[in-house]
Amino acid sequence: MSETPVHDYIIVGQGLAGSLLAHFLRKRGKKILVIDAFSSSSSSQIAAGLVHPITGRRLVKTWMADTAFPFAFKFYDELKKETGTSFFQSMPILEIISNAKQWNDWTGRKSDPEISDLIGERIDESKYSLCLHPFLHLVPILNSGWLNLPSFLHTIRTQLKNSHQLLEEEFDYEKLVILKDSISYKDNKANRIIFCEGYKISENPFWSWVPMLPAKGEILTIETTGLPEENILMKSIFIVPLGSNLFRVGSTYSWSPLDEIPTEGALQKLTEQLDEILKVPYRVISQKAGVRPTVKDRRPLLGLHPQHPGVYVFNGLGTKGVSLGPFFASHFVNYLEDKTELIEEVNVKRFWNVGRKLDL
């Protein structure tokens, strides 16, 4: 009779959060097992993967940008050297300014030292005048770009497969046994288990009490000629150049129903917004939908279950996963392995009172 496999960690889910966590644990030489049933419509698979350092109508620097963004850029650069594949495309975002108020807002913020280094110098706008409807100005945002998420996730999945660290199946919660100093799942034993399931955390009997505010989003892939491919365009929607005259366009926000089914309403809304921006013809190639795993307070979720030792969560990266994910995956591994403190704003302890009230 063969021995029960022993792992340091079982990771449930191989979206962006689970993939990043697996990467950093493998770097530590940890024995891991990732359990994931591949879905081409998961939010990580369809997300545009944008990195944008300025957020909101008040035009403020994205939370943790000074720490997490440099960490992410370095991580993707090192991954490129390690794999020979360029996953992250660094390129400016051009904010399309349509009126004097918007222009005044941007010029006013440019003098603020908090974000002044993130706003580039004026560019030659003439080539965009040929393909965009009339605009006032284009504002370049620096320290931005996009990650090819399907390629990144495929590479991590291949690494896991090749090292026999991937179990391709839906996780069955009824098969999980939590002991005092270990956990077991079917024929696998581990010291700890970490759930990285995105919005499906709401179906997890250990973590369903966490206050999530998931949002469905839909994106298009379009084909068009005459549109420059060296910048991301941003107005009411984003237009991300994928190369070969293909662009990703999005996205929508809706809160019901929370499913991964594309809708006619989202297609109509996105094409109407596109028509307000582009004056060159385009063709819709595909439409996809996913659900963003956003926490009610808009901060990631990291940490230990209030009542079950060995049960952890890494979730809630929301719309900022590409920029925040590498730093917080590394931060979480440091907590797990070196017993460092988690940043309070992301520690799931902030919601422990909710879980305890439910008598979990």
C-alpha positions as CSV (number, residue, x, y, z in Angstrom):
1,M,0.0,0.0,0.0
2,S,1.4,3.4,-1.0
3,E,2.0,6.2,1.5
4,T,-0.4,9.1,1.7
5,P,1.1,12.0,-0.2
6,V,2.2,14.8,2.1
7,H,2.3,18.4,1.0
8,D,3.1,21.6,2.8
9,Y,0.2,23.3,1.2
10,I,-2.9,22.5,-0.9
11,I,-4.1,25.5,-3.0
12,V,-7.6,25.5,-4.2
13,G,-8.0,27.5,-7.4
14,Q,-5.5,28.4,-10.1
15,G,-6.7,31.9,-11.1
16,L,-4.4,34.8,-10.7
17,A,-4.3,34.6,-6.9
18,G,-3.7,30.8,-6.8
19,S,-1.1,31.0,-9.6
20,L,0.9,33.7,-7.9
21,L,0.8,32.0,-4.5
22,A,1.9,28.7,-6.1
23,H,4.8,30.5,-7.8
24,F,6.1,32.1,-4.6
25,L,5.7,28.9,-2.5
26,R,7.5,26.9,-5.2
27,K,10.3,29.4,-5.0
28,R,10.6,28.6,-1.3
29,G,10.9,24.9,-2.1
30,K,7.6,24.1,-0.6
31,K,5.7,20.9,-1.6
32,I,2.3,22.1,-3.0
33,L,-0.7,20.6,-4.7
34,V,-3.0,22.9,-6.7
35,I,-6.6,21.7,-7.2
36,D,-8.4,23.4,-10.1
37,A,-10.9,22.5,-12.8
38,F,-9.9,24.7,-15.7
39,S,-12.5,27.3,-16.8
40,S,-12.0,29.5,-19.8
41,S,-14.6,31.9,-18.4
42,S,-13.0,32.5,-15.0
43,S,-12.5,36.2,-14.2
44,S,-8.7,35.7,-14.4
45,Q,-8.9,34.2,-17.9
46,I,-11.0,37.0,-19.4
47,A,-9.8,40.1,-17.5
48,A,-7.9,42.7,-19.5
49,G,-5.1,42.6,-17.0
50,L,-4.7,46.4,-16.8
51,V,-2.2,48.2,-14.6
52,H,-3.4,51.8,-14.0
53,P,-1.7,53.9,-11.2
54,I,-4.4,56.6,-11.0
55,T,-7.9,55.8,-10.0
56,G,-11.3,57.4,-9.4
57,R,-12.9,60.7,-10.4
58,R,-10.7,62.5,-7.9
59,L,-7.7,61.3,-9.8
60,V,-5.7,59.9,-6.9
61,K,-2.9,57.4,-6.8
62,T,-4.0,53.8,-6.6
63,W,-3.8,52.3,-3.2
64,M,-0.4,50.7,-2.5
65,A,1.0,51.9,-5.8
66,D,4.3,53.0,-4.4
67,T,5.0,49.6,-3.0
68,A,3.1,47.1,-5.1
69,F,3.6,48.5,-8.6
70,P,7.4,48.4,-8.6
71,F,7.3,44.9,-7.0
72,A,4.9,43.8,-9.8
73,F,7.0,45.2,-12.6
74,K,10.1,43.5,-11.2
75,F,8.3,40.2,-10.8
76,Y,7.0,40.2,-14.4
77,D,10.5,41.1,-15.7
78,E,12.1,38.3,-13.7
79,L,9.4,35.9,-15.0
80,K,10.2,36.9,-18.5
81,K,13.9,36.1,-18.0
82,E,13.0,32.8,-16.3
83,T,10.5,31.6,-19.0
84,G,11.6,33.4,-22.1
85,T,8.0,34.7,-22.5
86,S,7.0,38.4,-22.2
87,F,3.7,38.4,-20.3
88,F,3.5,42.0,-19.3
89,Q,3.3,44.8,-21.9
90,S,4.4,48.1,-20.5
91,M,2.7,51.0,-22.3
92,P,1.1,54.3,-21.5
93,I,-2.6,54.8,-21.0
94,L,-4.0,57.7,-23.0
95,E,-6.9,59.3,-21.1
96,I,-9.2,60.8,-23.7
97,I,-10.2,64.3,-22.6
98,S,-13.5,65.6,-24.1
99,N,-14.2,68.9,-22.3
100,A,-12.6,71.8,-20.5
101,K,-13.6,70.6,-17.0
102,Q,-11.8,67.3,-17.5
103,W,-8.8,69.1,-18.8
104,N,-8.7,71.5,-15.9
105,D,-9.0,68.6,-13.5
106,W,-6.0,66.9,-15.1
107,T,-3.8,69.9,-15.4
108,G,-4.6,70.8,-11.7
109,R,-3.6,67.3,-10.6
110,K,-0.4,67.4,-12.7
111,S,1.0,70.0,-10.2
112,D,0.4,67.6,-7.3
113,P,3.6,65.9,-6.4
114,E,1.6,62.7,-5.4
115,I,0.8,61.9,-9.1
116,S,2.9,64.4,-11.1
117,D,5.5,61.8,-12.0
118,L,2.7,59.5,-13.3
119,I,1.5,62.0,-15.9
120,G,3.6,62.2,-19.1
121,E,4.3,65.0,-21.4
122,R,1.9,66.0,-24.2
123,I,2.2,63.7,-27.3
124,D,1.6,64.2,-31.0
125,E,-2.2,63.8,-31.1
126,S,-2.5,64.1,-34.9
127,K,-2.5,60.4,-35.7
128,Y,-5.3,59.8,-33.2
129,S,-7.4,62.6,-34.8
130,L,-7.6,60.3,-37.9
131,C,-9.2,57.4,-36.0
132,L,-11.0,59.0,-33.0
133,H,-14.0,61.3,-32.8
134,P,-13.1,64.9,-31.9
135,F,-11.4,65.2,-28.5
136,L,-9.8,68.0,-26.6
137,H,-6.6,66.4,-25.5
138,L,-4.9,63.0,-24.7
139,V,-3.2,62.7,-21.3
140,P,-0.5,60.0,-21.1
141,I,-0.4,58.0,-17.9
142,L,2.9,56.3,-17.1
143,N,3.8,53.2,-15.1
144,S,0.9,51.4,-16.8
145,G,0.4,48.5,-19.1
146,W,-1.4,45.1,-19.3
147,L,-0.7,41.5,-18.6
148,N,-1.5,38.7,-21.0
149,L,-3.4,36.7,-18.3
150,P,-4.3,33.6,-20.3
151,S,-0.7,33.2,-21.3
152,F,0.6,33.7,-17.8
153,L,-2.0,31.3,-16.3
154,H,-1.2,28.7,-19.0
155,T,2.5,28.9,-18.2
156,I,2.0,28.4,-14.5
157,R,-0.4,25.5,-15.1
158,T,2.1,23.8,-17.4
159,Q,4.8,24.2,-14.7
160,L,2.4,22.6,-12.2
161,K,1.5,19.8,-14.5
162,N,5.1,19.0,-15.3
163,S,6.0,18.8,-11.7
164,H,2.9,16.7,-10.8
165,Q,1.6,19.4,-8.6
166,L,-1.8,19.9,-10.2
167,L,-5.1,18.0,-9.6
168,E,-7.6,18.9,-12.3
169,E,-11.0,18.5,-10.7
170,E,-13.7,20.5,-8.9
171,F,-12.9,20.7,-5.2
172,D,-15.3,18.6,-3.1
173,Y,-15.7,20.3,0.3
174,E,-17.2,17.2,1.8
175,K,-13.9,15.3,1.2
176,L,-11.9,17.8,3.3
177,V,-11.0,16.6,6.8
178,I,-9.5,19.2,9.2
179,L,-7.3,17.7,12.0
180,K,-5.5,19.4,14.8
181,D,-2.2,19.8,13.0
182,S,-2.9,18.8,9.4
183,I,-5.7,18.5,6.8
184,S,-6.5,15.7,4.4
185,Y,-8.3,15.7,1.1
186,K,-9.1,12.4,-0.5
187,D,-5.7,10.7,-0.8
188,N,-3.7,13.9,-0.1
189,K,-2.5,15.1,3.2
190,A,-1.1,18.6,3.9
191,N,-0.1,20.9,6.7
192,R,-2.3,23.8,5.4
193,I,-4.9,24.5,2.8
194,I,-5.4,27.9,1.1
195,F,-8.6,28.8,-0.8
196,C,-8.1,31.0,-3.8
197,E,-11.5,30.6,-5.5
198,G,-12.4,34.1,-6.6
199,Y,-16.1,35.0,-6.4
200,K,-17.0,31.3,-5.8
201,I,-15.8,31.8,-2.2
202,S,-19.5,32.4,-1.5
203,E,-20.1,28.7,-2.1
204,N,-17.3,27.7,0.3
205,P,-18.7,26.5,3.6
206,F,-15.6,27.8,5.5
207,W,-15.5,31.2,4.0
208,S,-19.1,32.0,2.7
209,W,-19.5,34.5,5.6
210,V,-16.9,36.9,4.2
211,P,-18.6,40.1,2.9
212,M,-17.9,40.0,-0.8
213,L,-19.4,42.3,-3.4
214,P,-18.7,40.5,-6.6
215,A,-19.4,42.3,-9.9
216,K,-20.0,40.8,-13.3
217,G,-17.9,42.2,-16.1
218,E,-18.1,41.7,-19.9
219,I,-15.4,42.5,-22.5
220,L,-15.1,42.4,-26.3
221,T,-12.3,41.5,-28.6
222,I,-12.5,43.6,-31.8
223,E,-10.6,43.9,-35.0
224,T,-9.9,47.2,-36.6
225,T,-7.2,48.9,-38.8
226,G,-6.0,52.4,-38.6
227,L,-5.9,52.5,-34.8
228,P,-2.4,52.9,-33.3
229,E,-1.2,50.0,-31.2
230,E,1.4,51.6,-28.9
231,N,-1.0,53.0,-26.3
232,I,-4.0,51.9,-24.3
233,L,-7.0,54.2,-24.7
234,M,-9.2,55.1,-21.8
235,K,-12.5,57.0,-21.7
236,S,-15.7,55.5,-20.5
237,I,-14.2,52.2,-21.5
238,F,-10.6,50.9,-22.1
239,I,-9.3,49.8,-25.5
240,V,-6.2,47.6,-25.1
241,P,-4.0,46.8,-28.2
242,L,-3.3,43.0,-28.4
243,G,-1.4,43.2,-31.6
244,S,-2.3,42.2,-35.2
245,N,-5.1,44.7,-35.3
246,L,-6.9,43.1,-32.4
247,F,-8.0,45.1,-29.3
248,R,-9.7,44.2,-26.0
249,V,-12.6,46.5,-25.1
250,G,-14.3,46.8,-21.7
251,S,-15.8,46.6,-19.4
252,T,-19.2,46.5,-17.9
253,Y,-20.3,46.3,-14.3
254,S,-23.5,44.5,-13.2
255,W,-24.5,42.7,-9.9
256,S,-27.3,40.4,-11.0
257,P,-27.2,37.8,-12.2
258,L,-23.6,36.8,-11.2
259,D,-22.8,34.4,-13.9
260,E,-20.3,33.9,-16.8
261,I,-22.8,34.2,-19.6
262,P,-22.3,37.1,-22.1
263,T,-25.4,39.3,-22.6
264,E,-26.9,41.2,-25.5
265,G,-27.3,44.2,-23.2
266,A,-23.6,44.4,-22.5
267,L,-22.7,44.0,-26.2
268,Q,-25.0,46.9,-27.0
269,K,-23.6,49.1,-24.3
270,L,-20.0,48.4,-25.2
271,T,-20.5,49.0,-28.9
272,E,-22.4,52.2,-28.2
273,Q,-19.5,53.4,-26.1
274,L,-17.0,52.3,-28.8
275,D,-19.0,54.2,-31.4
276,E,-18.7,57.4,-29.4
277,I,-14.9,57.0,-29.4
278,L,-13.9,55.4,-32.7
279,K,-14.6,56.8,-36.1
280,V,-12.8,53.9,-37.9
281,P,-14.9,50.8,-38.6
282,Y,-14.4,47.7,-36.4
283,R,-15.6,44.1,-36.2
284,V,-16.5,42.3,-33.0
285,I,-14.6,39.0,-32.8
286,S,-15.7,37.7,-29.4
287,Q,-17.5,38.6,-26.2
288,K,-16.8,37.1,-22.8
289,A,-18.1,37.5,-19.3
290,G,-16.6,36.8,-15.8
291,V,-17.2,37.8,-12.2
292,R,-14.7,39.9,-10.3
293,P,-13.9,38.8,-6.7
294,T,-14.2,42.1,-4.9
295,V,-14.5,42.5,-1.1
296,K,-17.0,44.9,0.3
297,D,-14.2,47.2,1.6
298,R,-12.3,47.0,-1.7
299,R,-9.2,45.4,0.0
300,P,-7.7,41.9,-0.6
301,L,-8.4,39.0,1.8
302,L,-5.4,37.2,3.3
303,G,-5.1,35.1,6.4
304,L,-6.3,32.4,8.8
305,H,-9.8,31.1,9.5
306,P,-11.1,32.2,12.9
307,Q,-11.9,28.6,14.0
308,H,-10.1,26.2,11.8
309,P,-6.4,25.9,12.1
310,G,-4.6,25.2,8.9
311,V,-7.4,26.8,6.8
312,Y,-6.4,30.0,5.0
313,V,-7.7,32.4,2.3
314,F,-6.1,34.5,-0.4
315,N,-8.8,36.3,-2.4
316,G,-10.4,39.6,-3.2
317,L,-7.9,41.1,-5.6
318,G,-10.8,42.5,-7.5
319,T,-9.9,44.8,-10.5
320,K,-6.3,45.4,-9.3
321,G,-5.0,41.8,-9.3
322,V,-2.3,42.3,-11.9
323,S,-0.8,45.2,-10.0
324,L,-1.4,44.2,-6.4
325,G,-1.3,40.4,-6.7
326,P,2.5,39.7,-6.9
327,F,3.2,41.9,-3.8
328,F,0.5,40.4,-1.7
329,A,1.2,36.8,-2.8
330,S,4.8,37.4,-1.6
331,H,3.6,39.1,1.5
332,F,1.3,36.2,2.3
333,V,4.1,33.6,1.8
334,N,6.3,35.7,4.2
335,Y,3.5,35.5,6.8
336,L,3.0,31.8,6.3
337,E,6.7,30.8,6.3
338,D,8.5,33.5,8.4
339,K,5.6,34.4,10.7
340,T,5.7,38.1,9.7
341,E,2.7,40.3,10.4
342,L,0.1,40.8,7.7
343,I,-0.9,44.3,6.7
344,E,-4.0,45.1,8.8
345,E,-6.0,46.4,5.9
346,V,-5.8,43.0,4.1
347,N,-5.9,40.6,7.1
348,V,-9.1,38.6,7.1
349,K,-9.1,39.1,10.9
350,R,-11.0,42.4,10.2
351,F,-14.0,40.2,9.5
352,W,-13.5,37.5,12.1
353,N,-16.4,38.9,14.3
354,V,-18.7,38.1,11.4
355,G,-17.6,34.5,11.2
356,R,-17.8,34.0,14.9
357,K,-21.3,35.4,15.1
358,L,-22.3,32.7,12.6
359,D,-20.9,30.1,15.0
360,L,-18.8,28.4,12.3
